[in-house]
Amino acid sequence: MIAFTNIICQSANRPARMEFAKAIILAVTSFICAANQFWPDMRQATRFNDIAIALFVFDVLLVIVD
């Protein structure tokens, strides 16, 4: 819920496109992490974890570049 609240807050502030994209990436990553915690025995749990880590790293890269 925090991630989606962040998207709503970011959209209300009318940020630059890159800032809004970073907020969406963070929300998707948080959702994937939550899904991974909710369904740890699911066959795709490891893949979800890998995707979440890759998105977190990508988000950090965008912050560094910015």
C-alpha positions as CSV (number, residue, x, y, z in Angstrom):
1,M,0.0,0.0,0.0
2,I,2.9,2.3,0.7
3,A,4.2,2.0,-2.8
4,F,0.8,2.8,-4.4
5,T,0.4,5.7,-2.0
6,N,3.8,6.9,-3.2
7,I,2.6,6.8,-6.8
8,I,-0.5,8.8,-5.9
9,C,1.6,11.4,-4.0
10,Q,4.0,11.6,-6.9
11,S,1.2,12.1,-9.4
12,A,-0.3,14.9,-7.3
13,N,3.0,16.8,-7.2
14,R,3.4,16.6,-11.0
15,P,7.0,15.3,-11.1
16,A,9.2,15.0,-14.1
17,R,8.7,11.8,-16.2
18,M,11.8,10.2,-14.8
19,E,10.8,10.7,-11.2
20,F,7.3,9.3,-11.9
21,A,8.9,6.3,-13.7
22,K,11.1,5.7,-10.7
23,A,8.0,5.7,-8.4
24,I,6.3,3.2,-10.6
25,I,9.4,0.9,-10.7
26,L,9.5,1.1,-6.9
27,A,5.8,0.3,-6.6
28,V,6.1,-2.7,-8.9
29,T,9.2,-3.9,-7.1
30,S,7.5,-3.6,-3.7
31,F,4.5,-5.5,-5.1
32,I,6.7,-8.3,-6.4
33,C,8.5,-8.5,-3.0
34,A,5.1,-8.7,-1.2
35,A,3.9,-11.4,-3.6
36,N,7.1,-13.4,-3.0
37,Q,6.5,-13.2,0.8
38,F,2.9,-14.1,0.4
39,W,3.5,-17.1,-1.8
40,P,7.0,-18.4,-0.9
41,D,6.2,-22.0,-2.0
42,M,5.1,-21.0,-5.4
43,R,7.2,-22.3,-8.3
44,Q,8.0,-18.8,-9.6
45,A,9.0,-17.3,-6.2
46,T,12.7,-17.5,-7.0
47,R,12.1,-15.7,-10.3
48,F,10.0,-13.1,-8.6
49,N,12.8,-12.5,-6.2
50,D,15.3,-12.1,-9.0
51,I,13.1,-9.7,-10.8
52,A,12.6,-7.6,-7.7
53,I,16.3,-7.4,-7.0
54,A,17.0,-6.5,-10.6
55,L,14.4,-3.7,-10.4
56,F,15.9,-2.4,-7.2
57,V,19.3,-2.3,-8.8
58,F,17.9,-0.5,-11.8
59,D,16.2,2.0,-9.6
60,V,19.4,2.7,-7.8
61,L,21.2,3.1,-11.1
62,L,18.5,5.7,-12.2
63,V,19.1,7.6,-8.9
64,I,22.8,7.6,-9.4
65,V,22.5,8.8,-13.0
66,D,20.0,11.5,-12.0
